[in-house]
Amino acid sequence: MKTHRLYFLWVLISHNILLSSEVLLYLFAYKIKDQLPLNLIIEKLIGCGNMVTAADIIREFDDV
């Protein structure tokens, strides 16, 4: 599990993706609710661009 968190942080840093605490809460909620795999979350985050908003997360994961 720790390896997954480190990989997640590496992706955020290497792609210069900025997340607010609100975005992290939405990601956590969608991950728990829908049992989303981490690789799907990372792919969607990379596709959102550098500044990810709560609206981006809702748009990407609400239909998953």
Summary of the structure (lengths in Angstrom):
residues: 64
radius of gyration: 10.8
end to end distance: 22.9
largest distance: 28.2
contacts: 154
relative contact order: 0.20
helix: 72%
strand: 3%
